[in-house]
Amino acid sequence: MPSFMQTGYTDLVKRLQVARTTGHAPPGLIDATLNTLANCLPAADGRAIRDAYLRQAARLLPGTTWQQASTLAELIRRFHYPADEVRRLLRQAERAADLPTSVRQIHRIISSY
């Protein structure tokens, strides 16, 4: 592992130890941990996790799977802040793997549950 990555991991571990001791995990620490873990996964595992989050997000939306896919595609194109549960799940999915942007790709993913 390159030394610059080792430094990042060391800092993250120190922050996690403080969080364990204090019983408080700030959102930034959780985000950093999730990002680090996502980068350690094989690509296929990342896509599987992403797809699971997309399916969870779709279940929160009304309509047919095609309507859900259309809504998710629109949210993916323009979301920047996880303001609600659907967008939070999209953010989690994005951390695991690149998000699809076409309605057809999203429909294929969410209709397979």
N, C-alpha and C positions, 0 to 999 in steps of 0.2 A: 504494500500500500504506500503511495507517495506520501512524503512527510506533510504536505499541506492538508491532505485528507486526514491523516493521523491527528493533526492539531484540531481539526474540526470535531472529530470523534471524541477527543479528550475533553474539549470544552463542553460538548453535549453531555458526556458522562458526568462531569462535575456538576452541571446544572441539574441533571436528573438526581444526583445524590443529595443536592440541596433541597430539591422538591420532596424527596422521600423524607428527609429529616424534618422539614417544616410542615409537611402535609399539604402543601400548596403547589399546584402545577399551573403556572401561567399559560395562557393560550399560545404565546409565542414558543414556549418550550415544547408544548404538545405538537405544534405545527412543525417545528424543527425535527422532532423525533419521527413524525410520520413521513416527512420528506426524506429523511435519511434511510428509514426502513424501505420506503418505496424504491429508492435508488439501488438497494441491495438485492432486489428481486429479479429473477429471470423475467424476460419480457412476457412470456406466456402467462406467468403468474400475475403480473401486473395487469394484463388485459382481463384476466378472469376476475380480479378484484374490481377493476373499473366497471366491468359488465354487471357485476352484482350491485354496485352502487347505482348504476343507471336503472336497473330493474326496480330497486327500492324507490328511487325518485319517481319512476313512472307510476308505480302503485299509488303514489300520493296525488296523482293528477286524474281529473275526470275524463271520460270519453273512451273511445276505442283505442287499441294499441297504436293505430296510425295517428290518431289525434294526439295521443300522449307523445309519440315520437316527434311529431311536428312541434309541439310545445317545447319539448326538450331541446330540439335542434335550434329553435329560436332563442331559448335561454342560454344555450352554449355559445351562440354567436355574440350575445351581448351582456352576459353576466360578468360582474367584476367583484361583487361583494356577496358573501353568503347571507342574504337578508332573511331567508326563510329556510325551512327544512329541505325543500327541493334543491335550492341553490347550495346548501351546505353539503348535500350528498353529491352534487355535481363537482364541488371543490374537492371532495374526497376522491371521487372517480378520477379527476384530473391529476391528482397526485400519484395515482397508481399507473396511469398510462395516458397517452394522448387521447383526447376526446374526439369521437367521430363528429362530423358536422352535418352530414347528409341525413335527411329524414329516413331514407332507405336503410342506411347502416344502423341507425338507432332503432328503427323498427325491427330489423333482424335480431338485434341484441335483446330488446325487451320482450319480443314475442316468443323467445325461446325459454321463458320461465313458465 
